[in-house]
Amino acid sequence: MNLTKFRTIILTATIVTTPVQASFIDGFIAKYMTKVFSDGHGEGLPLKVGKLPEGIDYRKEFISKMGIESYEKNGLTIYKGNNKGLGLVKKSNENEPAFDLILSKKNYNSLHSWKNGKKFIKALKEYTKDHGCIPKIVSTSHGWRSEGRTGEGHGLSGKSGFNGIYVDYAHGPEKIAKNGSRTFRDHLDKELRKGSVKFCGTCVAQFYACNVSTYFADSFSKMSGCQTVVATGQNSPFFQKADDDGSYRTIELGSHYWKSAAGAWEERQTQEMTLNNERKASWYRSTPVKNSHGEVIDIVKENLGELYIAL
């Protein structure tokens, strides 16, 4: 493992940003992608950092149903028996050191690469066919760059940039940028109604990607019935320095410890926000509340702060 890469890696968009390329991309975005982004970082993010009973109880129920056990080692919480669910990695991101760190722990029992929205949905269908229902998603991909933008993306970009998976086309790519892309409401919901994609009654979806909106998380949570977690800021490994003895023990043990923090945009964390326990660019958790028929009737929204300990 290359420690230098861990010190410098920030999981932003896969788009190269030389001046000429950035100008071309910004022009393309202005023409076809304006709806993909919210008007401000942290839009819909609860002001205060904290964990609510509904979110805590849902996670505990999931851990219990999946038979996951935990223990403490070197001050870290380590999970056993959590190798269940679907691992997703965007093509061209497979060899990223930080993503490889997550995926090498194999906290899933099936791994699929996807290059566009169509392939994303296909991976969900194949897992459902093989296992009956999806209990967990561990999704690794670059998200959206923050420099020069004011908001998060309402989706995940595909290998070619924009041909990924979005909430809907009202908040997604337009015209030529739709090519290869898919949405929850136009495509994935159809597969859910057909039964070709099925999520388990208690499930967790974790998206390792920069600058993903609360709207994406809430929409996925409502659609799937899964507790959904996204980084609304720049996403990277929580432990980016070696232990005092020069080893990588903490990084290896804490591969499921990840942070989301303010990056290049103007809305950075201020001292006053810190003192008031307010944080933008946080990890955000959306937990579904269901009725007796298993239908999602409400969403509980949480600002988890900088740290998320993934399952």
C-alpha positions in Angstrom: 0.0 0.0 0.0 1.3 3.4 -0.9 1.0 5.8 2.1 1.6 8.8 -0.1 -1.4 8.1 -2.1 -3.5 7.9 1.1 -2.2 11.2 2.2 -3.1 12.9 -1.0 -6.2 11.0 -2.2 -9.5 12.8 -2.3 -12.3 10.9 -4.0 -13.6 13.6 -6.4 -14.8 13.2 -9.9 -12.9 11.2 -12.5 -12.9 14.2 -14.8 -9.5 15.6 -15.6 -9.4 19.3 -14.9 -6.7 21.0 -17.0 -7.7 24.5 -18.0 -8.7 23.6 -21.5 -10.5 20.4 -20.5 -12.2 22.1 -17.5 -13.5 24.8 -19.8 -14.9 22.3 -22.2 -16.5 20.3 -19.4 -18.0 23.3 -17.7 -19.5 24.3 -21.0 -21.0 20.9 -21.5 -22.3 20.9 -17.9 -23.9 24.3 -18.4 -25.7 23.1 -21.5 -26.8 19.6 -20.4 -26.2 19.0 -16.7 -27.4 22.1 -14.8 -30.2 20.1 -13.1 -27.8 17.5 -11.7 -26.5 19.8 -8.9 -28.3 21.3 -5.9 -28.0 25.1 -5.2 -25.8 24.7 -2.1 -23.7 22.2 -0.3 -25.6 20.8 2.7 -29.0 21.5 1.2 -31.4 19.4 3.3 -28.7 18.4 5.7 -29.8 18.8 9.4 -28.0 21.6 11.1 -26.8 19.8 14.1 -24.6 16.7 14.2 -26.2 13.8 16.0 -27.7 10.3 15.8 -31.4 9.8 16.2 -33.1 6.8 17.9 -34.7 5.7 14.6 -31.4 5.6 12.8 -29.6 3.8 15.6 -32.4 1.2 16.0 -32.5 0.5 12.3 -28.8 -0.1 12.2 -29.0 -2.4 15.3 -31.8 -4.3 13.8 -29.8 -4.8 10.6 -26.8 -6.0 12.5 -28.9 -8.4 14.5 -30.7 -9.9 11.5 -27.5 -10.3 9.5 -25.8 -12.0 12.4 -23.0 -9.5 12.4 -20.7 -9.4 15.5 -18.3 -6.7 16.6 -15.3 -6.4 18.9 -12.8 -3.7 19.8 -9.2 -3.8 18.7 -6.7 -0.9 19.2 -9.6 1.4 20.0 -11.5 0.6 16.8 -14.8 -1.3 16.3 -14.2 -4.3 14.0 -17.0 -6.3 12.5 -17.2 -10.0 11.9 -19.8 -11.8 9.7 -20.5 -8.7 7.6 -19.5 -10.3 4.3 -23.0 -10.1 3.0 -24.5 -8.1 0.2 -23.5 -6.4 -3.1 -20.2 -4.7 -3.7 -20.4 -2.1 -6.5 -17.4 -0.4 -8.1 -17.4 1.9 -11.1 -15.3 0.8 -14.0 -12.0 2.6 -14.2 -12.1 3.1 -10.4 -11.2 -0.5 -9.5 -7.5 0.2 -9.0 -7.9 3.3 -6.8 -5.9 2.6 -3.6 -8.7 3.9 -1.3 -11.4 1.9 -3.0 -9.1 -1.2 -3.1 -8.7 -0.8 0.7 -12.5 -1.1 1.1 -13.1 -3.8 -1.4 -10.1 -5.9 -0.3 -11.9 -6.5 3.1 -14.7 -8.2 1.1 -17.5 -7.0 3.3 -19.9 -8.3 0.6 -20.4 -11.7 -1.0 -20.7 -10.5 -4.6 -18.8 -7.8 -6.5 -19.9 -6.2 -9.7 -18.3 -3.5 -11.9 -20.6 -1.1 -13.7 -19.9 1.5 -16.4 -23.3 3.2 -16.8 -26.8 3.3 -15.3 -27.9 0.3 -17.3 -25.1 -1.8 -15.9 -25.7 -0.5 -12.4 -29.3 -1.8 -12.5 -28.1 -5.1 -14.1 -25.9 -5.7 -11.1 -28.9 -5.3 -8.8 -30.9 -7.7 -10.9 -28.2 -10.3 -11.0 -27.7 -10.2 -7.2 -31.5 -10.5 -6.7 -31.6 -13.5 -9.1 -28.8 -15.2 -7.3 -29.6 -14.4 -3.6 -33.3 -13.5 -3.5 -32.9 -10.0 -2.1 -30.2 -7.4 -1.5 -29.4 -6.9 2.2 -26.5 -4.4 1.7 -24.8 -2.3 -0.9 -21.2 -1.2 -0.6 -20.8 1.2 -3.5 -17.4 2.7 -4.4 -17.0 5.3 -7.2 -15.8 8.9 -7.7 -18.5 11.4 -7.2 -18.5 15.0 -8.3 -15.8 17.6 -8.1 -16.6 20.6 -5.9 -14.2 23.3 -7.3 -16.2 25.9 -9.2 -19.6 24.4 -8.2 -22.1 25.3 -5.5 -23.8 22.0 -4.9 -23.8 18.2 -4.7 -24.9 15.8 -7.5 -28.2 14.1 -7.5 -26.7 10.9 -8.8 -23.5 8.9 -9.5 -21.6 9.5 -12.7 -20.8 6.6 -15.0 -17.4 5.6 -16.5 -17.8 8.0 -19.4 -18.7 10.9 -17.0 -22.4 11.5 -17.1 -24.0 8.1 -18.1 -24.6 7.0 -14.5 -27.6 6.5 -12.2 -29.7 9.4 -11.1 -32.9 10.0 -9.0 -34.9 11.2 -12.0 -34.4 13.2 -15.2 -36.0 16.3 -13.7 -32.8 16.5 -11.6 -30.5 14.7 -14.0 -28.7 14.9 -17.4 -30.5 16.3 -20.4 -30.5 15.4 -24.1 -27.2 13.9 -25.2 -26.0 13.5 -21.6 -28.8 11.0 -21.0 -27.1 8.5 -23.3 -26.5 5.4 -21.2 -27.8 6.9 -18.0 -30.7 5.5 -15.9 -32.9 6.8 -13.1 -34.6 5.4 -10.0 -38.0 6.6 -11.1 -38.0 5.8 -14.8 -36.0 2.5 -14.7 -35.1 1.0 -11.3 -38.7 1.4 -9.9 -40.0 -0.5 -12.8 -37.6 -3.4 -12.0 -38.8 -3.3 -8.3 -42.4 -3.6 -9.4 -41.6 -6.5 -11.6 -39.7 -8.2 -8.8 -36.5 -8.5 -10.8 -34.8 -6.2 -8.2 -35.7 -6.8 -4.6 -34.2 -5.4 -1.4 -34.4 -7.2 1.9 -36.9 -6.0 4.6 -34.0 -4.5 6.6 -31.1 -3.3 4.4 -28.3 -0.8 4.3 -26.9 1.1 1.3 -23.5 2.9 1.7 -22.2 5.1 -1.1 -18.5 6.0 -1.0 -18.4 9.0 -3.4 -17.8 12.7 -3.1 -20.5 15.4 -3.0 -23.6 13.2 -3.3 -26.9 15.0 -2.3 -29.3 14.3 0.5 -31.9 14.2 -2.2 -30.2 11.1 -3.7 -30.0 9.5 -0.3 -33.7 10.2 0.6 -34.9 9.0 -2.8 -32.9 5.8 -2.6 -34.1 5.2 0.9 -37.8 5.7 0.0 -37.5 3.5 -3.1 -35.6 0.7 -1.6 -36.6 0.8 2.1 -32.9 0.7 3.0 -31.1 2.9 5.4 -29.0 5.0 3.0 -25.7 6.8 3.8 -23.9 9.3 1.5 -21.0 11.8 1.8 -22.3 15.2 1.0 -18.7 16.5 1.0 -15.3 15.2 -0.1 -15.0 11.6 0.8 -11.7 9.9 1.9 -10.2 7.4 4.3 -10.4 8.6 7.9 -6.9 7.2 8.8 -4.5 8.8 6.3 -1.4 8.6 8.4 0.7 5.6 9.5 0.9 4.6 13.1 3.7 6.0 15.3 5.8 2.9 14.6 5.4 3.5 10.8 3.1 0.6 10.2 -0.3 0.6 8.4 -2.1 -1.2 11.1 -4.6 1.5 11.8 -5.4 2.1 8.2 -5.9 -1.6 7.6 -8.0 -2.2 10.7 -10.0 1.0 10.1 -10.6 0.5 6.4 -14.4 1.0 7.2 -13.7 4.3 8.9 -14.3 7.1 6.4 -14.7 10.8 6.6 -16.6 13.5 4.7 -15.4 17.1 5.0 -15.5 20.4 3.3 -13.3 20.7 0.2 -12.7 23.5 -2.3 -16.1 25.3 -2.1 -16.7 28.5 -0.2 -19.0 27.0 2.4 -16.3 25.7 4.7 -16.6 24.8 8.3 -16.3 27.9 10.5 -15.2 28.1 14.1 -18.7 29.1 15.2 -20.2 26.1 13.4 -17.7 23.8 15.2 -18.6 25.3 18.6 -22.3 24.9 17.9 -21.9 21.3 16.7 -23.0 22.2 13.2 -21.2 20.8 10.2 -21.6 21.0 6.4 -20.2 18.5 4.0 -21.0 15.7 6.5 -22.0 12.1 6.2 -25.7 12.0 5.8 -28.0 9.1 6.8 -31.6 8.6 5.6 -33.5 6.0 7.5 -36.9 4.8 6.2 -39.9 4.5 8.6 -42.3 1.8 7.5 -45.9 0.9 8.3 -47.2 -2.6 9.2 -47.3 -3.5 5.4 -43.6 -2.7 5.0 -44.3 0.6 3.1 -42.1 3.6 3.6 -44.2 6.3 5.1 -41.5 8.7 6.4 -37.8 9.4 6.3 -35.6 10.2 9.3 -32.7 12.5 8.4 -29.4 12.7 10.3 -26.2 14.7 10.0 -23.6 12.2 11.2 -20.7 14.6 11.1 -17.3 13.9 9.7 -17.0 10.2 10.5 -19.0 7.2 9.3 -18.1 3.6 10.4 -19.4 1.4 7.6 -20.8 -2.1 7.9 
